[in-house]
Amino acid sequence: MRVRYWKIGAVAVAALAVAACGRKKEIFDKEMDMIRAWVESRNNDDEANYTEVSSGVFRGIFPPEDGSGTVPAERGDSLYLMYELCRFTSSFTERGKADIVYTNKPDLMPERVEWNRDTLRMVLGDGKLLKGVEEALRESAEGDLVVVVMTSGNAFGQHSVQQLPPNTPVAWRIDVEKVIDND
């Protein structure tokens, strides 16, 4: 009799797992449709050129207007970053200020909120940032604005972060302040 209950339990768990995978794929597909439509609309603009750096992660690099910039960042380089994490919607813009969930830019912080105001220092490829963000920062240079748009599964998935509900696609606006070659 025990074996029979064990088999019924195993079948029920397998059915739940299949249903959860189907739901995740449905969310991913819906988010990808929205992001791809947004990317297409932006790529028709002369300034933007977004590429998919990994499945569900898109990147646009905007060099400084004066054309300056240094050698592109590579794995192992130190990057100093100022950033905004935003809720992604189809009305997101590269230089807008709406839907900020978290930032280290003091002038953009909400009143009475004390977030870390320090420039983020990270070593490219050390795994301390979301994988898609690290991938997107490759080939960026000092002075660049890097915009990263990603599905919720590549960001925080089913977890809520700050005011960001679960299963919400995100966008990062990242100003590359400095790149140091660590070789």
C-alpha positions, 0 to 999 in steps of 0.5 A, a space after each residue: 500500500 505504501 508503494 501505491 501512495 508513493 507513486 501517486 505522490 510522485 505523479 502529482 509532483 511531476 504534474 505540478 512541475 510540468 505545469 510550473 514550467 509551462 507557466 514560466 514559458 508563458 511568462 517568458 514568451 509574453 515578456 519577450 514579445 513586449 521587449 522585442 517590439 520595444 527593441 524594434 521600435 528603438 532600433 528604427 531610431 538613428 541613435 539606438 542599436 540594441 542587440 540580444 547578448 543572451 536569451 532574454 537580455 538586450 543591450 544598447 550602448 550609447 557612447 558619449 556625445 563627444 565620441 570619447 571613450 576608451 578601450 572596451 571593457 573585458 573580463 577581469 577589468 574593474 568598472 565603476 558604475 552609477 546605475 538605475 534599476 527600473 521596472 520595464 514597460 513598453 514606454 521605457 526610455 533610455 534617458 527617462 526618470 520613470 519607474 526607478 526601483 533602485 539607484 545609486 544616483 543621489 539626484 534621482 533618489 526619492 525623498 527620505 530614502 537612504 540608498 547606497 550613494 557610492 559608485 559601484 565598483 565591480 570586476 567584470 566576470 566576478 559573478 557579483 552582478 546578474 549574469 545578463 548585466 555582466 554580459 551586457 557590460 562587456 565591450 562598454 567603455 568609460 563614459 558610455 551609457 549602457 541600457 540593459 533590458 531583460 526578462 524577469 527570469 533573467 532578473 529576479 524571477 518570482 522574487 520581489 525586490 524593493 517595489 518590484 513585483 515578482 515576474 516583472 521584466 527590468 531595465 538598467 541604465 548604467 553609466 560607466 564612470 571608469 574602466 581600469 584594465 587589471 592585467 
